[in-house]
Amino acid sequence: MEEILVLAEHRRGKLRDITFEMLNFASAFASQNGVQLTVLLLGQDISEMADRLENSCDNLLLLDSPELGSYSPGPYLQALEKTIQERSPFLTLIGHTAIGMDLAPPLAARLTIPLMSDCLDAMLDNGHLEVQRQIYGGKINANLRLKPFDQYLVTLRPGCFSASVSHDRSAEKVAIKPPDWSYFRRRFLEYVEAELADVDITAADILVSVGRGIGKPENISLIEEFADAIGATLSCSRPVADKEWLPKSRQVGTSGKTVRPRVYIALGISGAFQHQAGMKNAETIIAVNKDGRAPIFNVAHYGIVGDLFQVIPVLKEKFAK
Ligand SMILES: Cc1cc2nc3c(=O)[nH]c(=O)nc-3n(C[C@H](O)[C@H](O)[C@H](O)COP(=O)(O)OP(=O)(O)OC[C@H]3O[C@@H](n4cnc5c(N)ncnc54)[C@H](O)[C@@H]3O)c2cc1C
């Protein structure tokens, strides 16, 4: 075991947080296990991004090519496959993002190496790789030990590690040779910016977030009034957006927005991992749920087990004073 390889992820010329989160994990893993930390940066005009990465890894592999200008599975797959075949890293890390979910399964199949997807953590125990994943809709974290293999592929869930990395390494930048580009079944055509939202929930200081526990759309006005009374912005879980009770732009979670407000108040939200991934880094989390075993209480700093229709009027009155 000599190397851990991280695929840097970026969009429109900017490295994404998941890159630094993976580096944070990989740096500790590399130090604990005495292995090199290598980053693979694929793209076009990548020198600025390379400069940001050079002090966070031991080797920086760069492939700058028009074929990699925007993410497209064919060229990415080919470049990664070639790099892994040539370097045989013990562990290859990809973000569990839209890109990673697209890329990792065909990559593992082509290389016939085991893939563990959507991991919260990974560790070595007596030479065996163990990963942590959530099961039963996020109610339990399970540590799974993998059968011995020379190489593993792991996708890491966003938001599990801090994105602030130490810059205590020094990488040699190595320009790698492109493969003979051949898989071009899909081509990138254009980047379409999402529609402008009515409010930007990611910029809110206080969020009051409503879930399916609200019961019916007519009840949302109660939460709206509460949010207004405390100067908060209204956000929601996915079912509320899916039912069009609130606009999609208000949805928090993996298929919505990631928020980091000072205060996040979750009302009638169970706290499925897809929701938690979007809010668990809020400074203070307050949850109201009538089910004391709801997973939201695992991340909440303060919790009220109770009926939100009884709790909210009381809170509103207290705040209004
Ligand atoms: C690919 C994928 C992506 C997803 N992306 C997202 C995402 O971005 N964001 C997201 O939120 N979800 C997402 N989901 C859905 C997610 O798995 C959950 O289904 C969803 O978060 C549940 O929403 P909820 O907590 O509002 O509803 P539920 O899970 O139904 O929970 C409702 C909660 O309300 C409580 N409750 C009911 N009545 C009351 C009351 N009167 N007072 C107090 N509490 C009450 C219940 O005890 C329960 O815990 C995604 C799922 C998939 C498969």
The ligand as an ORCA input file, in Angstrom:
! r2SCAN-3c Opt
* xyz 0 1
  C     -32.032     10.691     -4.158
  C     -32.770     11.318     -3.018
  C     -32.552     12.643     -2.743
  C     -33.239     13.237     -1.671
  N     -32.989     14.551     -1.405
  C     -33.601     15.122     -0.351
  C     -33.324     16.480     -0.011
  O     -32.573     17.190     -0.672
  N     -33.936     16.993      1.079
  C     -34.800     16.270      1.851
  O     -35.335     16.815      2.828
  N     -35.070     14.987      1.549
  C     -34.516     14.418      0.451
  N     -34.818     13.141      0.123
  C     -35.936     12.487      0.837
  C     -35.534     11.945      2.184
  O     -35.087     10.612      2.043
  C     -36.769     11.920      3.124
  O     -37.799     11.180      2.521
  C     -37.286     13.312      3.431
  O     -36.219     14.129      3.921
  C     -38.350     13.199      4.512
  O     -38.897     14.467      4.704
  P     -39.603     14.830      6.053
  O     -38.662     14.659      7.182
  O     -40.254     16.146      5.855
  O     -40.801     13.744      6.099
  P     -40.948     12.429      6.980
  O     -39.759     11.560      6.890
  O     -42.282     11.863      6.624
  O     -40.993     12.987      8.474
  C     -42.041     13.735      8.984
  C     -41.727     13.899     10.464
  O     -42.691     14.747     11.021
  C     -42.982     14.272     12.328
  N     -44.313     14.779     12.653
  C     -45.504     14.439     12.105
  N     -46.485     15.185     12.626
  C     -45.906     16.013     13.531
  C     -46.398     17.012     14.400
  N     -47.683     17.350     14.425
  N     -45.528     17.654     15.213
  C     -44.209     17.343     15.210
  N     -43.691     16.397     14.396
  C     -44.534     15.754     13.560
  C     -42.917     12.778     12.229
  O     -42.644     12.204     13.498
  C     -41.765     12.588     11.249
  O     -40.532     12.423     11.920
  C     -34.158     12.506     -0.901
  C     -34.342     11.163     -1.199
  C     -33.674     10.577     -2.235
  C     -33.917      9.128     -2.514
*
